[in-house]
Amino acid sequence: MSEQVARAAALDAADELAGIRKRFVLEDEVVYLDGNSLGALPANVPGHVEDVVRRQWGELRIRSWDESGWWTAPERIGERIAPLVGAAPGQIVVGDSTSVNVFKAVVAAVRMVGDDRDEILVDATTFPTDGYIAESAARMTGRTLRPVTPAEVPAALGDRTAAVLLNHVDYRSGRLHDLPSLTAAVHAAGALVVWDLCHSAGALPVGLDEHGVDLAVGCTYKYLNGGPGSPAYLYVRRDLQDRFDSPLPGWNSHAEPFGMRPAYAPASGALRGRVGTPDILSMLALEAALEVWDGVSVDAVRAKSLALTDFFLECVGAYAGEGRVETLTPVAHAERGSQVALRCEDAGDVMKRLIERGVVGDFRHPDVLRFGFTPLYVGFSDVERAARVLGEVLSGEALR
Ligand SMILES: *Cc1c(COP(=O)(O)O)cnc(C)c1O
């Protein structure tokens, strides 16, 4: 038995989150390291969705808007997400996609700071949708969009800065950006910050309230396991809510949605971020999925996430030939999210072979292997196996 196999067994035995894996539908033959793209299915979701469809929709029909709590689901589910991102109640609403919420947040931020600031900064390394949406938001609000890397943000800030859109964790490299200090720098310049939490929520503490974040968005189908296309969320800090002027003021965010008035008057609070009729099936699947977090501390998740990625890097070092892969993910814990990105020649082919052998990560163009470590259902023996299979695939004998 290799040293790594023995270490994996010891780490699994000491893992206080090991029992949570039973809350998911997973096969023992597969090592699923793509939960940073699509989280695994929580075991309680199918039964819940069946009830929503057959009873709530099939039998109660229209009554369910009230009796099954459909109408208030966006705020109610927001309250379940709130503790996972360090937000007090009343500041998060669920609905729409991350892309749409980026649009709402960036335009609303620009409207809040006033007309004398004419520049929007965006993370130049961002997941593309954020950049595309920010560009359109800038065009619509008559601002200039300036792409800068997160490291360049402090020097780029100034009197002209209206808003800054940043990713908490880089989707490609897995680099964790310094949310507290970047938020403070944006505030010192008199601007507002929008954080995209897609790759951090559910993997590490975010501390939205603690660090005074203005606006934040995130998806729920990655580390929050809400299912394909499950609705995203929007956080608006409480003291900004009265000034939140949505660019998509749909009737669901009206102060009196059933008044059917010709003139718009916004509701107060987080639900000002709502737009139209919520996608109830996805939303209620997400609500059930969030039950896997009952009794789970985000700090314990973070501790295990770092242990998993540390151990993966150690095993890759032991199993993969010298110089065959290059680690893009920072070694320093303070700069690491919950994934490991490895640069590798023929990364697309390598990932195909890994998946054939039951190790599921993903490939990001042009040469990146991405492995996501979801502490709720990935164990240390999974990590050891993934690295061992990677080593075999990379070694000449395994390649055709
Ligand atoms: C996954 C992800 C998205 C996804 O946006 P959708 O609107 O849900 O497709 C957006 N931004 C970042 C940073 C992401 O990682």
The ligand as a Tripos MOL2 file, in Angstrom:
@<TRIPOS>MOLECULE
LIG
   15    15     1     0     0
SMALL
NO_CHARGES

@<TRIPOS>ATOM
      1 C1        -21.0020   29.6640  -13.4260 C.3       1 LIG1
      2 C2        -20.8000   31.1440  -13.5070 C.ar      1 LIG1
      3 C3        -21.7610   31.9660  -14.0830 C.ar      1 LIG1
      4 C4        -22.9830   31.3760  -14.7140 C.3       1 LIG1
      5 O1        -23.9000   32.3000  -15.1420 O.3       1 LIG1
      6 P1        -25.3260   31.7930  -15.6320 P.3       1 LIG1
      7 O2        -26.0820   33.0140  -15.8740 O.co2     1 LIG1
      8 O3        -25.8750   30.9270  -14.5380 O.co2     1 LIG1
      9 O4        -25.1290   30.9530  -16.8400 O.co2     1 LIG1
     10 C5        -21.5500   33.3440  -14.0570 C.ar      1 LIG1
     11 N1        -20.4300   33.8660  -13.5140 N.ar      1 LIG1
     12 C6        -19.4790   33.0830  -12.9710 C.ar      1 LIG1
     13 C7        -18.2660   33.6890  -12.3690 C.3       1 LIG1
     14 C8        -19.6340   31.7030  -12.9690 C.ar      1 LIG1
     15 O5        -18.6870   30.9260  -12.4480 O.3       1 LIG1
@<TRIPOS>BOND
     1     1     2 1
     2     2     3 ar
     3     2    14 ar
     4     3     4 1
     5     3    10 ar
     6     4     5 1
     7     5     6 1
     8     6     7 2
     9     6     8 1
    10     6     9 1
    11    10    11 ar
    12    11    12 ar
    13    12    13 1
    14    12    14 ar
    15    14    15 1
@<TRIPOS>SUBSTRUCTURE
     1 LIG1         1 GROUP 0 **** ****
